[in-house]
Amino acid sequence: MSTDGHGRGPEAREGPTHHDEIEPGKRLVRAAPATGAPLAQQVVRWFERLTWRTPLHDRRLDGQHPPKLLAVPVDPFPGDELAGEALLEGWLFAAGEQRAIAELDPLAPTRPGFTDYLHGFAWLRDLAATGERERAASIAETLAQRWLMAHGERPTEPAWRPDVAARRLLMLLFHAPLLLSSSNLVARSRVLTAMARGARHLDRTADKAPAGAPRVLAWGGLVAAGLLLPGGETRRSVGEDGFARALAGALSDDGGVVSRSPAQLLSVMETIGLLRALYDSRREPLPEALAAALTRATPALLGSAMGDGGLASWQGGLPLDATRINDALQASGAFGRPLRQSRDWGYQRLSAGGAVLLVDAAPPPAAAVPDGGCAATLAIEFSDGAERLIVSCGGAGHARARGNDAMAQALRTTAAHSTLVIADTNSTALNADGTLGRGVTAVELARQESEVGSRIEARHDGYARRFGFVHQRTLLLTADGGELRGEDAVLPAPQPARWGRRVEGAMTPLALRFHLGPGVDAVATADAQAAMLRTPSGGFWQLRARADRLTVEDSVWSDPHGRLVPTKQIVIDSLAPAGGATIAWVLRRAR
């Protein structure tokens, strides 16, 4: 898909420009305060799930089922036709797991991604994508009734987790014709009862979902129920208030999401797109809070896209392609221009001559990240036109969804990103539950624009406690986009007694990594000081560095579908004495 050189697909419509003047001079970006101890949060969630198993909660879910829906909305997002065809042939496939529908046990444990697909009823959207109404309706009724027999009466985790329950309710409402056209009156009654019980469950649990995209989705499900189920005026009012609070807690002032994951920000916009379709079905305007959130979120989302229009792979997300972004823009009615200099969101965007450079210039998120928070401070991604030259490995969230926790943990590391690593240590500690520990507390940043190009100088303190160094990265993208100059330095940090001491004569190993995009080949020169890069289109770039040694090693890149694609990485090794060291490098388009 072609783009306009600013990371936008052709469907990203122009509108009022976002106030995005570059502010010269230094500023400090501090880590947000933690939202609560992970152990305390786990205890709260455990207690909440425990209350679901009580007779009191069961009684709260009881009540009459609605006789009909007030409208039949059209799902604005396309399903996966291949997944739908597999369903028609009797197979359920998700997150790398395949199960025969005839032998499927809805109570059996599965991979997290398959579990969410099954319990969230996303398969209804895929069945609808086949266009074969009768066959799709038969499969849909079979799957729905088997699920309802297993899970419809008693809420359990993960089937009734608030975001999963909301997704299931939304899919039931949007694709009701597949299930309510049945001549089986008992089956119809069960589906309508499931909608009502799901809405009552969300009445109690929507605000218990994790902050960010999951809570936005949970409240979105409640708003949907208020719009389409008869007698839902009060629920709609409560839901709209809760949705506005969820958005306020999820989005920063400059439109980024608290998890700092572009993929999660896209998820928020997709939820708004679904609600817009519901309001349209009732011939009502989108509430002001949702419209205002779109105005902030759209530039932030577009600002985290590369030259091919797809997302960068920050904070465990996938490099979702331009088609999915454009679908979200169309569904939500959003428009805007890419945000170049964010403040709370934390990503800096430099573009010139078709080249796009993104810099992660903020501490990692304090909130738990559904895709797994990453130690990626000061990492970069770089594209030339539609070709990605330098990337992050990405995909930690998808690896976890496929049940590969070891790979997910590896993809979260500093070494899985294009930045400097000291002594093979993460700049921020990684916890197994997806949260982050000690490390980067602040990033000092300065940005300048001139006729020569765009320049960024940033430093973080993630290694100060352990090694007594701060990492300073200076980047200059020339005005024609044909050259990216960089300098990575480790500088002695102020040394309080609790910080690691620098031992005279000791040498600390440094590794500067550049993960290469899919299809980019690299060959190191004989002097181990440079590498020639060849892009899939036949273009050539040269990366040269002043350091001890430059080598080309194997790497991986998670594609938009979560598949691990073998790629290459350039590793520049050096040693730092107690007084610090500097690695200067330049990436230049070959003429």
N, C-alpha and C positions, 0 to 999 in steps of 0.2 A: 504494500500500500504506500503510495507516495504521500509525502508530507510537505509542509511549507517551509521546512528548514528550522522550525522552532519546536519540533516535537509534537505537532498536532496533526491529526488526520484531517482529511478534507471536510469531514462533517462537523468539526469543531468551529461553530459559528462565531463570528466577531460580535462583540457587544461593547458596552461601556468598559473602558480600560480600567484594570485594577490599579490602585495607587501603588506603584512599585518602583519608585525612584531609588537608585542606588545611593546609599548613605555612606560617604567616605568616612575614614577614621576608625578607631578601634572600638569594639564593644565586647562585652563578656556575656557568654551564654552559660548559665549555671544549670546543673541538673535539677529537674523538678523534684520536689519532695516526694518521698515514697508514699504510696497510697495505703499502706498498711503492711504489717508483717505477713509474709506468705503463709506461715503456719497459722496465724490468727484467721486469715481469710479461708484457709482450708477447713478450720474448725467451724466457722460460720456456715460454709457451704455444706459441710457434713450435717450440721444440725438442721439446716433448711431441708435437705433431702430426707432427713429422718421424719420431719413433720409431714412429708408427702404420704408416708405409709400409715398415717393415723386415720381412724374412722372419721374424725372431724373433717380432715381434708377431703375425704371421699364424699362426705355429705355436702361440702361446699361445691363440689363439681356436679352434684345431681341437680336435675331440673328438667323442664320440658325442652324438647328439641325444637328448633325453628321450623315452621311449616314450609318455608321457602327462603330464597335469597332475594334481597331487594334489587339486585342488579347482577348482570353477568359481565364482569370485566374481561378485557383481553390482555393476556400476559404480554408485556412489551419486550420480553427477552426471549430469544430463540433457544430451543433445547438442542441437545446433541443428537442429531439424527442417527448417527452410527450406534450410539448407546440405545436409542429407541428401537432400532432394527434388531439389536441383540435381545432386547426385551420381548419383541414379537416372536423371536425364535426360542424363547424360554430361558434366557440367561440374564442375570443381573450382574453388571460389571461396574466397579468403581474402585478408585484408589489402588489399582493393580490387583484387585481381588475379583474373582468370578465365581458365582454361585448359580446353580440350576434352580429356577423358580419352583419346580416340582418338588425339590428336596430342601428348599430353604426353610430353616428354622429361625423365626424372628427372635427367639430367645437365646440363640447361640452367640457366643462372643465372636466379634469380627474386628478387623482393623478399624481404627478410629474414623478414617475417611469413608470406608464402606458403611460403617454404623450411621454416620450422619446422613449419608445419601439415602439409606434405607428408611431411617426414622423421620427424616425431613421431607420425604415424599417428593424429592427432586426428580425422581423417575417419572412422575406425571408429566412434567414439562418435556422430558425426552420422548415419552410415548406420543404426546401431542405433535411433536416435530415430524413424526413419520407420515402424518396425513391420512393414515388408515384408521378411520374412526371406529369401525366395528371391532376389528381385531384389537386395537388399542384399548377400547372400553372393556373388552373381555379380560385382558391381562390386568388392567387397572383394578377392576372389581376383585379379581382373584387375590392380588397383592394386598389391596386395602383391607379386605375382609380377614385375611390371615393375620395381618398386623393388628387389627382391632380385636380379634379373638385373643391375641397374646398380650397386648399392651393397652387396650382401650379402657379397661376398667380401673386399673391401679397405676398411678404415676410412679415411674421408676427412672433412675439415672442409667444411661444418658437419653433414653427415649423421650423424657419429658423435661430435659434441660431447657430453660426458658428460650434460648435462641433456636434450639431444634424444634420445640413446640410451636414457636412463631413461624418458622419456615414451613412446617407441616400445615399449619392453618392457612397460610398464604397460598400454598400450592393447592390445597383443597378448594379454596374460594375461587382461585383463578381457573382451575381446571375441573370445576364441579360438573360440567356437562359430561365428562367422561365417566363419572360415577353416578350421577343422579338421573341418567337416562335409562337406567336399568329397570326392567319390569319387576324385579324382585323388591317388593315393598319393604321387607325386613332389612335388606342390604341398604336401601336408600335411607331408612330410618337410622341405621347405625352410623352412616356417614354424617348425617345432619346432627346426630347426637355428639359425634366426635368433634364437630366444629364448635358446638356449644360448650362441651367440657373443656376443650382446648382454650377457649376464650376465658372461661372461669378460672382455669389454672393460671393463665397469664395475669388475670386480675390481681392475683396474690404474689406472683413471682417475677414479673417483668423487671422490676427495679432491683432484683437480686442478681441479674446477669452481670458479668464483668463489664466495667466501664469501657466505652468505645463502641466498635461495630456490633458486638454481641448484644449490648443493652439497647442500642438503636433498633436492631432487628426485633428484639423482644417487644419493645413498645410499638413498633410498626405493626406487628401481628395483632396487638390489642386494638389499635386504631382501625385496622382492616375489619375486625369483627364488629366494631361499633358502626362502621359504615354499611356493612352488608347484611348483618343479622338483624331481623326485626326487633324493635324495642331497645335498640342499642344507643339511644341518645346520650344517656348518662355515661355509658362506657366510652363512647366516642369523645366526650368532653374530657373525661379523666385521661383517656389515652393520648389526646392531643397535648394536654399539659405535660404528661409524662414524657412524651416524645420530644417536646421542646427542651425539657430538662436533660434528657439523654443526649441530645445534640449539643447542648451547652457544655456538658461534661466531656463529650467526645472530641469536640473540635477546638483548636486553639484560635486565638484572635486572627491569625493569618490563614486559617482554613485547614491546617493540617490536623491529623488525628492523633490522639494521645499516644498510641502505640508507635507512632512515627513510621508506620508501614504503608506505603502507597497502595498495596493490594487491599489493606483494610479500609483505607479512605475510599477506594473504588467500591467496596462493599457497602459503605454508608450511602454513597450516591445511588447505588442500585436499589437499596431499600427505599430511598426517596422516589426513585423512578417507579417502583411498584405502587407506592401510595398515590403518586400522581395519576396513574392509570385508574386507581380505585375512585379518586375524586372525580375524574373525568366521567367514569361510568355513572356517577350520581349527578353529573352536570354541575359540579361545584368547584370553586377555585382552590388552589393549593394554599394552605394556611401560611400566614406571613412568616412564622418561625422557620418553616421548611424552605420557603423561597429565599430568606436571608441566609440560611445555612448554605444553600447552593451557590449564592453569590460569593461566599468566602471560600468554599471548598473547591470550586471548579478551577480557579487559577493555581491552587496548590497541587491539585492532581495533574494538571497539564504541565506544571513546572517540574514534575518528577518523571516525565516521559523522555525517552531518548529520541534520536533523529528518525527512527523508524515508526515513531508514534506509540510504541509500547512502553510499559513501565520499566523503570530501573528495579533491580532486585534487592531493595533495602529491607532490613529487619525481617528476614525470613520469608518474604513474599516471592512470588513468581514474576517473571517479566511478561506479564499479561499483555496480549497483543493489542494493536490499535483498534481492531474490530470490536473487541469487548469494551474498550474505553468509549468508542463512538456510540455503541449501543446504550451505554449508561447516560451519555450526554443527550442522546435523542429521547430516551425514556423520561429523563428528568426535566427536559426542556432547558438544560444549562448551556451557557456560553461564556466565553471569556478568553483571556490571553494567559500564557504561562507565567507563573510567578518566578521572578528571577532571584530576588533576595528575600528569603524568608527570615523570620525572627524566632518565633516559637517552634515552627515546623522544622527548621534546622537545616534545610537543604539550600545550597547555593547553586545557581544555574548560570553558566557562561556559554554564550553561543556566538559564533562568527563564521561566515563563509560556509555554512552548512554543517559545521562541526558543533557538537554539543558536549559540554563538560558538566557533570554533576558532582558536587562535593558534599559529603556528610559532615557538616560543620557544627555539630551539637552533641552533647552527651547522649548516651543511649536512653531509651524511655524508662521512666520510673515505674510505670504501670506494667502489669504482666501482659505480654504480647501473645495473642492466640497462635501466631506463627512461630513464636520463639524469638525472644530478643537477641540481638547480635552485638558483638563487640567490634563495631565498624567505624569508630570515630576517625575522621579525616580520610576515609576511603574515597576513591573516585570511580566514576564510570565515564567512558568517553566514546563517542560515536562520530563517524564521518558520513554525513548523509544518512542513508538507511542501514549502514553497516556498523555494527558494534565492534570496536577495537579492544577496549579495556572494560571489564565487567567485574561484578561480584559473582561468586558461585551461586548464591541464592538458594531458594527452595527448601529451607529448613522446615517450614511449616508443612509442606507437602510430604517431605520424608517422614515426619512424625505421623501424619495422617495415614501413611502406608505402613506404619508400624516399625519403621527403621529408626529407632531412637539413637543408635550409635552414629548413623550418617547425619541425622538431624543435628546432633551435638557438634559434629565436625563442621557442618555448614554454617554454624553460628560463630565460629572462631574468628579472631582477627586475621589469621592466616588464610581464611577463605575469602578475604576481601583484598582489594588492591590498595595496600597501604604498607607502612613500615611495621615490622614486628620485632620486638626486643627479646632476645633469648628465648624464642619460641613460646612466648607468654602472651596471653590475651590482655588487651589494654583494659578490659573490664571483665571481672570474673563471671563465669557462666554457671548458673544453677541448673540442675537436671530438670526442674519443673518448668523451665522456660523463662524464669525471671533472671535478673542479673544481680551480681554482688558488688563488691567494692571495685573501684577503678576510677574512671573519668568522672570528676565532679564539676569541671568547668572547661569551656573552650573559649579562648581569646581569639577574636577575629577582626581582621581589617580587610577592606575591599576597596579597590580603586579602578576607575575607568579612564582611559586615555586614548590618544590616537594610535599608540603602539598596540594596545589590546586591553584585556581585563586581567587584573591581578588580585590574587587572594593570598593573604598570609594568615595562618591559623596555628594555634598550638593547644595541646591538651596535656593534662597532668596525670593520665592514667598509669604511667609507669613511675611516678615520683616516689610512691611509698616503697616499692620493691627495689628499684634500681637507682633512685636519685636523679632520674632524667625526666625532662619534659620533651615531647615530640613536637617539633615545629615543621610545618609543611608550607612551602611557598610555591604557588602555581601562577603561570602567566600564559594565557591563550592569546596568540597574536591576532591582529585585526582581520587577517584573511583566513583564519581557522586552520592554517597549514602547519602550525608549530605549537607544541605544548612544552613549555620549559618548567622544570621542577627542581626543587631542592628540599631534601628531607634531612633535618638535623636533629640530633639529640643533644640537648643543652643541660648543664648542671642546674638542678632545681634547688630553690631554697630548702634547707635541710633541717627541719625540726627533728628533735631527738627520736621521734617515733618512726621516722622514715628510714629506708634502707641507706646504709652508708656506702660511699664510694671508696674502695680500697685502692691506695696508690699502686700503680703498676698493673692492676687488674684490667683485663680487656673483656668487654661485653659484646657478644655476637649480635649483629643486626642482619635482618633479611628484609629487603624491599621487594614486594611482590606486585606483579602486574598480570592478572588473569586475563587471558585473551578471549575474545568473543568467538562464537561458533564459526568454524570454517577458516579462521585466521591462522595461517601457518607462520612459524618463526624458525630462523636458523641463526645460531650464534656465530659471531666472527671468530677467526683464529686467535685473536688476542684477548678473547673473553671480556671485551669492553663494550660490545655492541651486538645488536641483533637486527636482522632484516625481517620485516613482517610483510606477508602477502595476504591481501584480503580476498574473499571469494570472487569479487568482480575483477580481480587482477590488479588492483591498486597496490602500491608499495609504500611502506613507512619504515623509518629507521629509528630505533631506540638506542641511544648511546648514553653511557654513564661513566662517571669517575668514581671507581670503587675497586675493591680487591678482585672481584670476579663476577661475571654475568653468565648465567646458564639458562638453558631452556628445559623445563620439566613438564611432566604431565599434570593436567588439572581436569576439572569437570565444570559444566555449566548446566543449571536446571532450565530447561526450555519452558515455554508457556504452558505446556501440559504436565510439567513436573518430571519429565524424563531427563535422566542424567546423560548429557552429551559429552563424550571425551573431547577435551580441548588442551591447550598448552598454557603455560605460564612462564613469564620471565622472572627469574629470581636474581637479585643483585645482593651479594653478600659483602659484608664489611665488618670491621671490629671497631669498637669505641673505647678509648681510654677514659680515665676518670674525668678528664676535661671535656669530653664530648667528641662528636664527629659529625661530618656533613657528607651526604651523597648528593651530588649534582647530576641531573640527567636531562635529556631533551628527546622528545618524540617529534619527528619531523617527517612530513610528507615528501617522498622522494620525487624529484622532478624528472 
